Amino acid sequence: MVYLIPTPIGNIDDISVRSLKLLTEIQILLCEDTRVTKKLLNLLSLRHNIKFKVEKFISFHSHNDEKVLSTLDIDMFSKNIAFMSDAGMPCVSDPGASLVKFCQEKDISYEVLPGANALLLAYATSGFFQNKFYFYGFLPHKGKERNEALGEVINSEILTILYESPHRIEKLAQELAEICPHRRLFAIKEATKKFENKFFSLAKDFPDFLNLNNIKGEWALVLEPKVAKLGKAINEEDIKSLDLPPKQKAKLLAKLTGKSIKECYENNYQQ
């Protein structure tokens, strides 16, 4: 039997009683980082006065999962096996999905236990009332892929939740402040930990908040959706047909096309 066991995202007391009981029966443990998992088990053992009987720890993460699965002896699955990521629910911006697929293909019994999850905690804490949301996970680090992903997030008409690291949170904050300054934004850092901190205001205020606070730690952000435009989209001919002075029309055309006001005025109103 294979179990996917969620781990606390910060506060160690968020481990479930069911998870603790099950961990005492596990013989082989797949870990995103064996050092992190061993440290967690040691803390749990001391706090709850229980002993774990893990015979073998196997490193299993997003860079080696396929290789590890291809080398595992199928007879090994007659034992109690579990997978634990460093924090939170397996398969949610964490390894584990390939293990689930492997179990399905090999007809191996498996079970995913419920537990702590930064995504749902951020959604519940945000105060937004939308009953559906779009989870993006981590944005690409840089380049064209990042720009395209950021554009998709900002233009989403559904509440969007994403994660960000302390190394890139300032960059993301500046991007949101420049592109959608009046969009409401909720952000939570180090959720459930001692130095948890929350932000809820307009995106334009987020960079200043970061400047005044410790940004160390993982972030979850919830961005208000873009308001859907109703009716037919306005085009250049619509603006040109308006009964307005040429300079005002040029300003509107510039906003619509992205060209300069001078260019729009010269192209349309100078002979």
C-alpha positions in Angstrom: 0.0 0.0 0.0 1.2 3.5 -0.9 0.3 6.6 1.1 0.8 10.2 0.2 1.0 12.0 3.5 0.8 15.8 3.8 3.1 17.6 6.2 2.7 20.9 8.2 3.4 24.0 6.2 4.8 25.8 9.2 3.2 24.9 12.6 4.2 21.4 13.5 1.0 20.9 15.4 -0.9 20.8 12.1 0.1 17.2 11.5 -3.0 15.1 11.8 -3.6 12.3 14.3 -4.2 10.0 11.4 -0.9 10.9 9.7 1.0 10.2 13.0 -0.6 6.8 13.4 0.1 5.9 9.9 3.7 7.0 10.0 4.4 4.5 12.8 3.5 1.7 10.4 5.6 3.0 7.4 8.6 0.9 6.4 9.8 2.8 3.3 9.6 6.5 3.0 10.0 8.5 -0.2 11.0 12.1 0.6 11.3 15.3 -1.4 14.3 16.0 0.9 15.4 13.2 3.2 17.1 15.6 5.5 13.9 17.7 6.0 11.8 14.6 6.5 14.2 13.1 9.1 14.2 16.3 11.0 10.4 16.5 11.0 10.1 12.9 12.2 12.6 13.5 15.0 10.6 16.6 16.2 7.3 14.6 16.0 8.9 11.7 17.9 10.0 14.0 20.7 6.8 16.0 20.9 4.4 13.0 20.8 6.6 10.4 22.4 6.2 7.9 19.6 8.7 5.8 17.6 8.9 5.4 13.9 10.1 2.2 12.2 11.2 3.5 8.8 13.7 1.1 7.4 14.7 3.1 4.3 14.5 6.7 3.2 14.6 7.3 -0.6 15.1 10.7 -2.2 12.2 11.4 -4.5 11.7 14.9 -6.0 10.7 16.6 -9.3 14.2 16.2 -10.8 14.6 12.4 -10.2 11.1 11.0 -9.8 10.9 9.2 -13.1 14.3 7.7 -12.7 13.5 6.5 -9.2 10.2 4.9 -10.2 11.9 3.1 -13.1 14.4 1.4 -10.7 12.0 0.4 -7.9 11.5 -3.3 -7.4 7.7 -3.9 -7.7 7.9 -6.4 -4.9 8.8 -3.5 -2.6 5.2 -2.3 -2.7 4.1 -5.3 -0.6 5.4 -3.2 2.3 3.9 0.0 3.7 5.3 2.9 1.6 4.7 6.6 2.0 5.7 9.8 0.2 6.1 13.1 2.0 7.0 16.5 0.5 8.9 19.1 2.5 5.7 21.0 3.4 2.0 20.8 2.5 0.0 18.5 0.2 1.8 16.2 -2.2 1.0 16.9 -5.9 0.1 20.6 -5.2 3.1 22.5 -6.5 5.0 19.6 -5.0 6.2 16.1 -6.2 3.8 13.2 -6.0 1.8 13.2 -9.2 4.2 10.8 -10.9 3.9 8.4 -8.0 0.1 8.5 -8.2 0.3 7.8 -12.0 2.7 4.9 -11.4 0.4 3.3 -8.9 -2.5 3.6 -11.3 -0.6 2.1 -14.1 0.8 -0.8 -12.0 -2.5 -1.4 -10.2 -0.9 -0.6 -6.8 -3.3 0.5 -4.0 -2.7 4.0 -2.9 -4.3 6.6 -0.7 -3.8 10.4 -0.4 -4.4 11.8 3.1 -5.9 15.3 3.6 -3.9 17.9 5.4 -2.4 21.4 5.5 -2.2 23.3 2.3 -1.0 26.9 1.6 -3.3 27.3 -1.4 -6.6 26.7 0.4 -5.4 28.6 3.5 -4.6 31.7 1.4 -8.0 31.5 -0.3 -9.9 31.1 2.9 -7.9 33.9 4.6 -8.1 36.4 1.7 -11.7 37.5 2.3 -12.6 37.3 -1.4 -16.1 36.0 -2.0 -15.6 34.3 -5.4 -16.6 30.7 -5.3 -14.1 29.6 -7.9 -10.4 30.3 -8.4 -7.5 29.6 -10.7 -4.3 28.2 -9.1 -1.1 29.1 -10.9 1.6 27.9 -8.6 5.0 29.5 -9.1 5.5 31.8 -12.1 8.5 31.1 -14.4 11.6 32.9 -13.2 12.3 35.1 -16.1 12.2 35.8 -19.8 9.3 35.4 -22.3 7.8 32.6 -20.3 7.5 34.7 -17.2 6.0 37.7 -19.2 3.4 35.5 -20.8 2.5 33.8 -17.5 2.2 37.1 -15.7 0.0 38.5 -18.5 -2.3 35.4 -18.2 -2.5 35.9 -14.4 -3.3 39.7 -14.6 -5.8 39.2 -17.4 -7.7 36.4 -15.7 -11.4 37.0 -15.0 -11.2 34.4 -12.2 -9.6 34.9 -8.8 -6.0 33.8 -9.2 -3.7 32.3 -6.5 0.0 31.9 -7.0 3.1 31.2 -4.9 6.3 33.2 -4.8 9.7 32.9 -3.2 11.4 35.6 -1.0 14.0 36.0 -3.8 11.4 37.2 -6.4 8.6 38.7 -4.3 9.8 42.2 -4.7 10.0 41.9 -8.4 6.5 40.5 -8.6 5.2 43.2 -6.3 6.7 45.9 -8.6 5.2 44.3 -11.7 1.7 44.1 -10.2 2.0 47.7 -8.9 2.8 48.9 -12.4 0.5 46.8 -14.5 -2.7 46.6 -12.3 -2.2 49.2 -9.5 -5.8 49.4 -8.5 -6.5 45.7 -8.3 -7.0 44.3 -4.8 -4.4 41.9 -3.6 -4.1 39.6 -0.6 -0.7 38.1 0.3 0.4 35.9 3.2 3.9 35.1 4.2 5.1 32.2 6.3 1.6 30.9 6.9 1.0 29.2 10.3 4.5 30.1 11.4 5.7 32.4 14.1 6.5 35.3 11.8 3.3 35.0 9.6 2.4 38.3 8.1 -0.6 39.4 5.9 -1.2 42.1 3.4 -4.5 43.2 2.0 -4.8 46.4 -0.1 -4.3 47.6 -3.6 -1.5 46.2 -5.7 0.2 49.6 -5.9 0.7 49.6 -2.1 2.4 46.2 -2.0 6.0 47.3 -2.8 5.9 49.8 0.1 4.6 47.1 2.4 7.5 44.9 1.5 10.0 47.7 2.1 8.7 48.1 5.7 8.5 44.4 6.5 10.7 41.3 6.6 10.1 39.5 3.3 12.0 36.3 4.3 9.8 33.2 3.7 7.4 31.7 1.2 4.5 33.8 -0.1 1.0 33.0 -1.3 -0.8 35.7 -3.2 -4.5 36.0 -4.2 -5.2 38.5 -6.9 -8.6 40.0 -7.6 -9.9 39.1 -11.0 -10.0 41.4 -14.0 -13.4 42.9 -14.5 -14.9 41.4 -17.7 -15.7 44.0 -20.4 -19.3 44.1 -21.4 -20.7 44.7 -24.8 -18.8 45.3 -28.0 -15.2 46.4 -27.7 -14.4 49.9 -28.8 -12.2 50.3 -31.9 -10.3 53.2 -33.6 -13.2 54.0 -35.9 -15.5 54.4 -32.9 -13.2 57.0 -31.4 -12.7 58.8 -34.7 -16.5 59.1 -35.0 -16.9 60.9 -31.6 -17.8 64.6 -31.6 -14.6 65.6 -29.8 -11.7 67.9 -30.4 -8.8 66.2 -32.4 -6.4 66.4 -29.4 -8.8 64.6 -27.1 -9.4 61.9 -29.8 -5.6 61.5 -30.2 -5.3 60.9 -26.4 -8.0 58.2 -26.6 -6.4 56.6 -29.7 -3.1 56.5 -27.9 -4.6 54.6 -25.0 -6.3 52.2 -27.3 -3.3 51.5 -29.6 -0.3 52.1 -27.4 1.1 54.7 -29.8 2.1 58.2 -28.7 -0.4 61.0 -28.6 1.7 62.9 -31.1 1.8 60.0 -33.6 -2.0 59.5 -33.3 -2.6 63.2 -33.9 -0.3 63.5 -36.9 -1.5 60.3 -38.5 -5.2 61.2 -38.3 -5.5 65.0 -38.2 -2.6 66.6 -40.0 -2.7 66.9 -43.7 
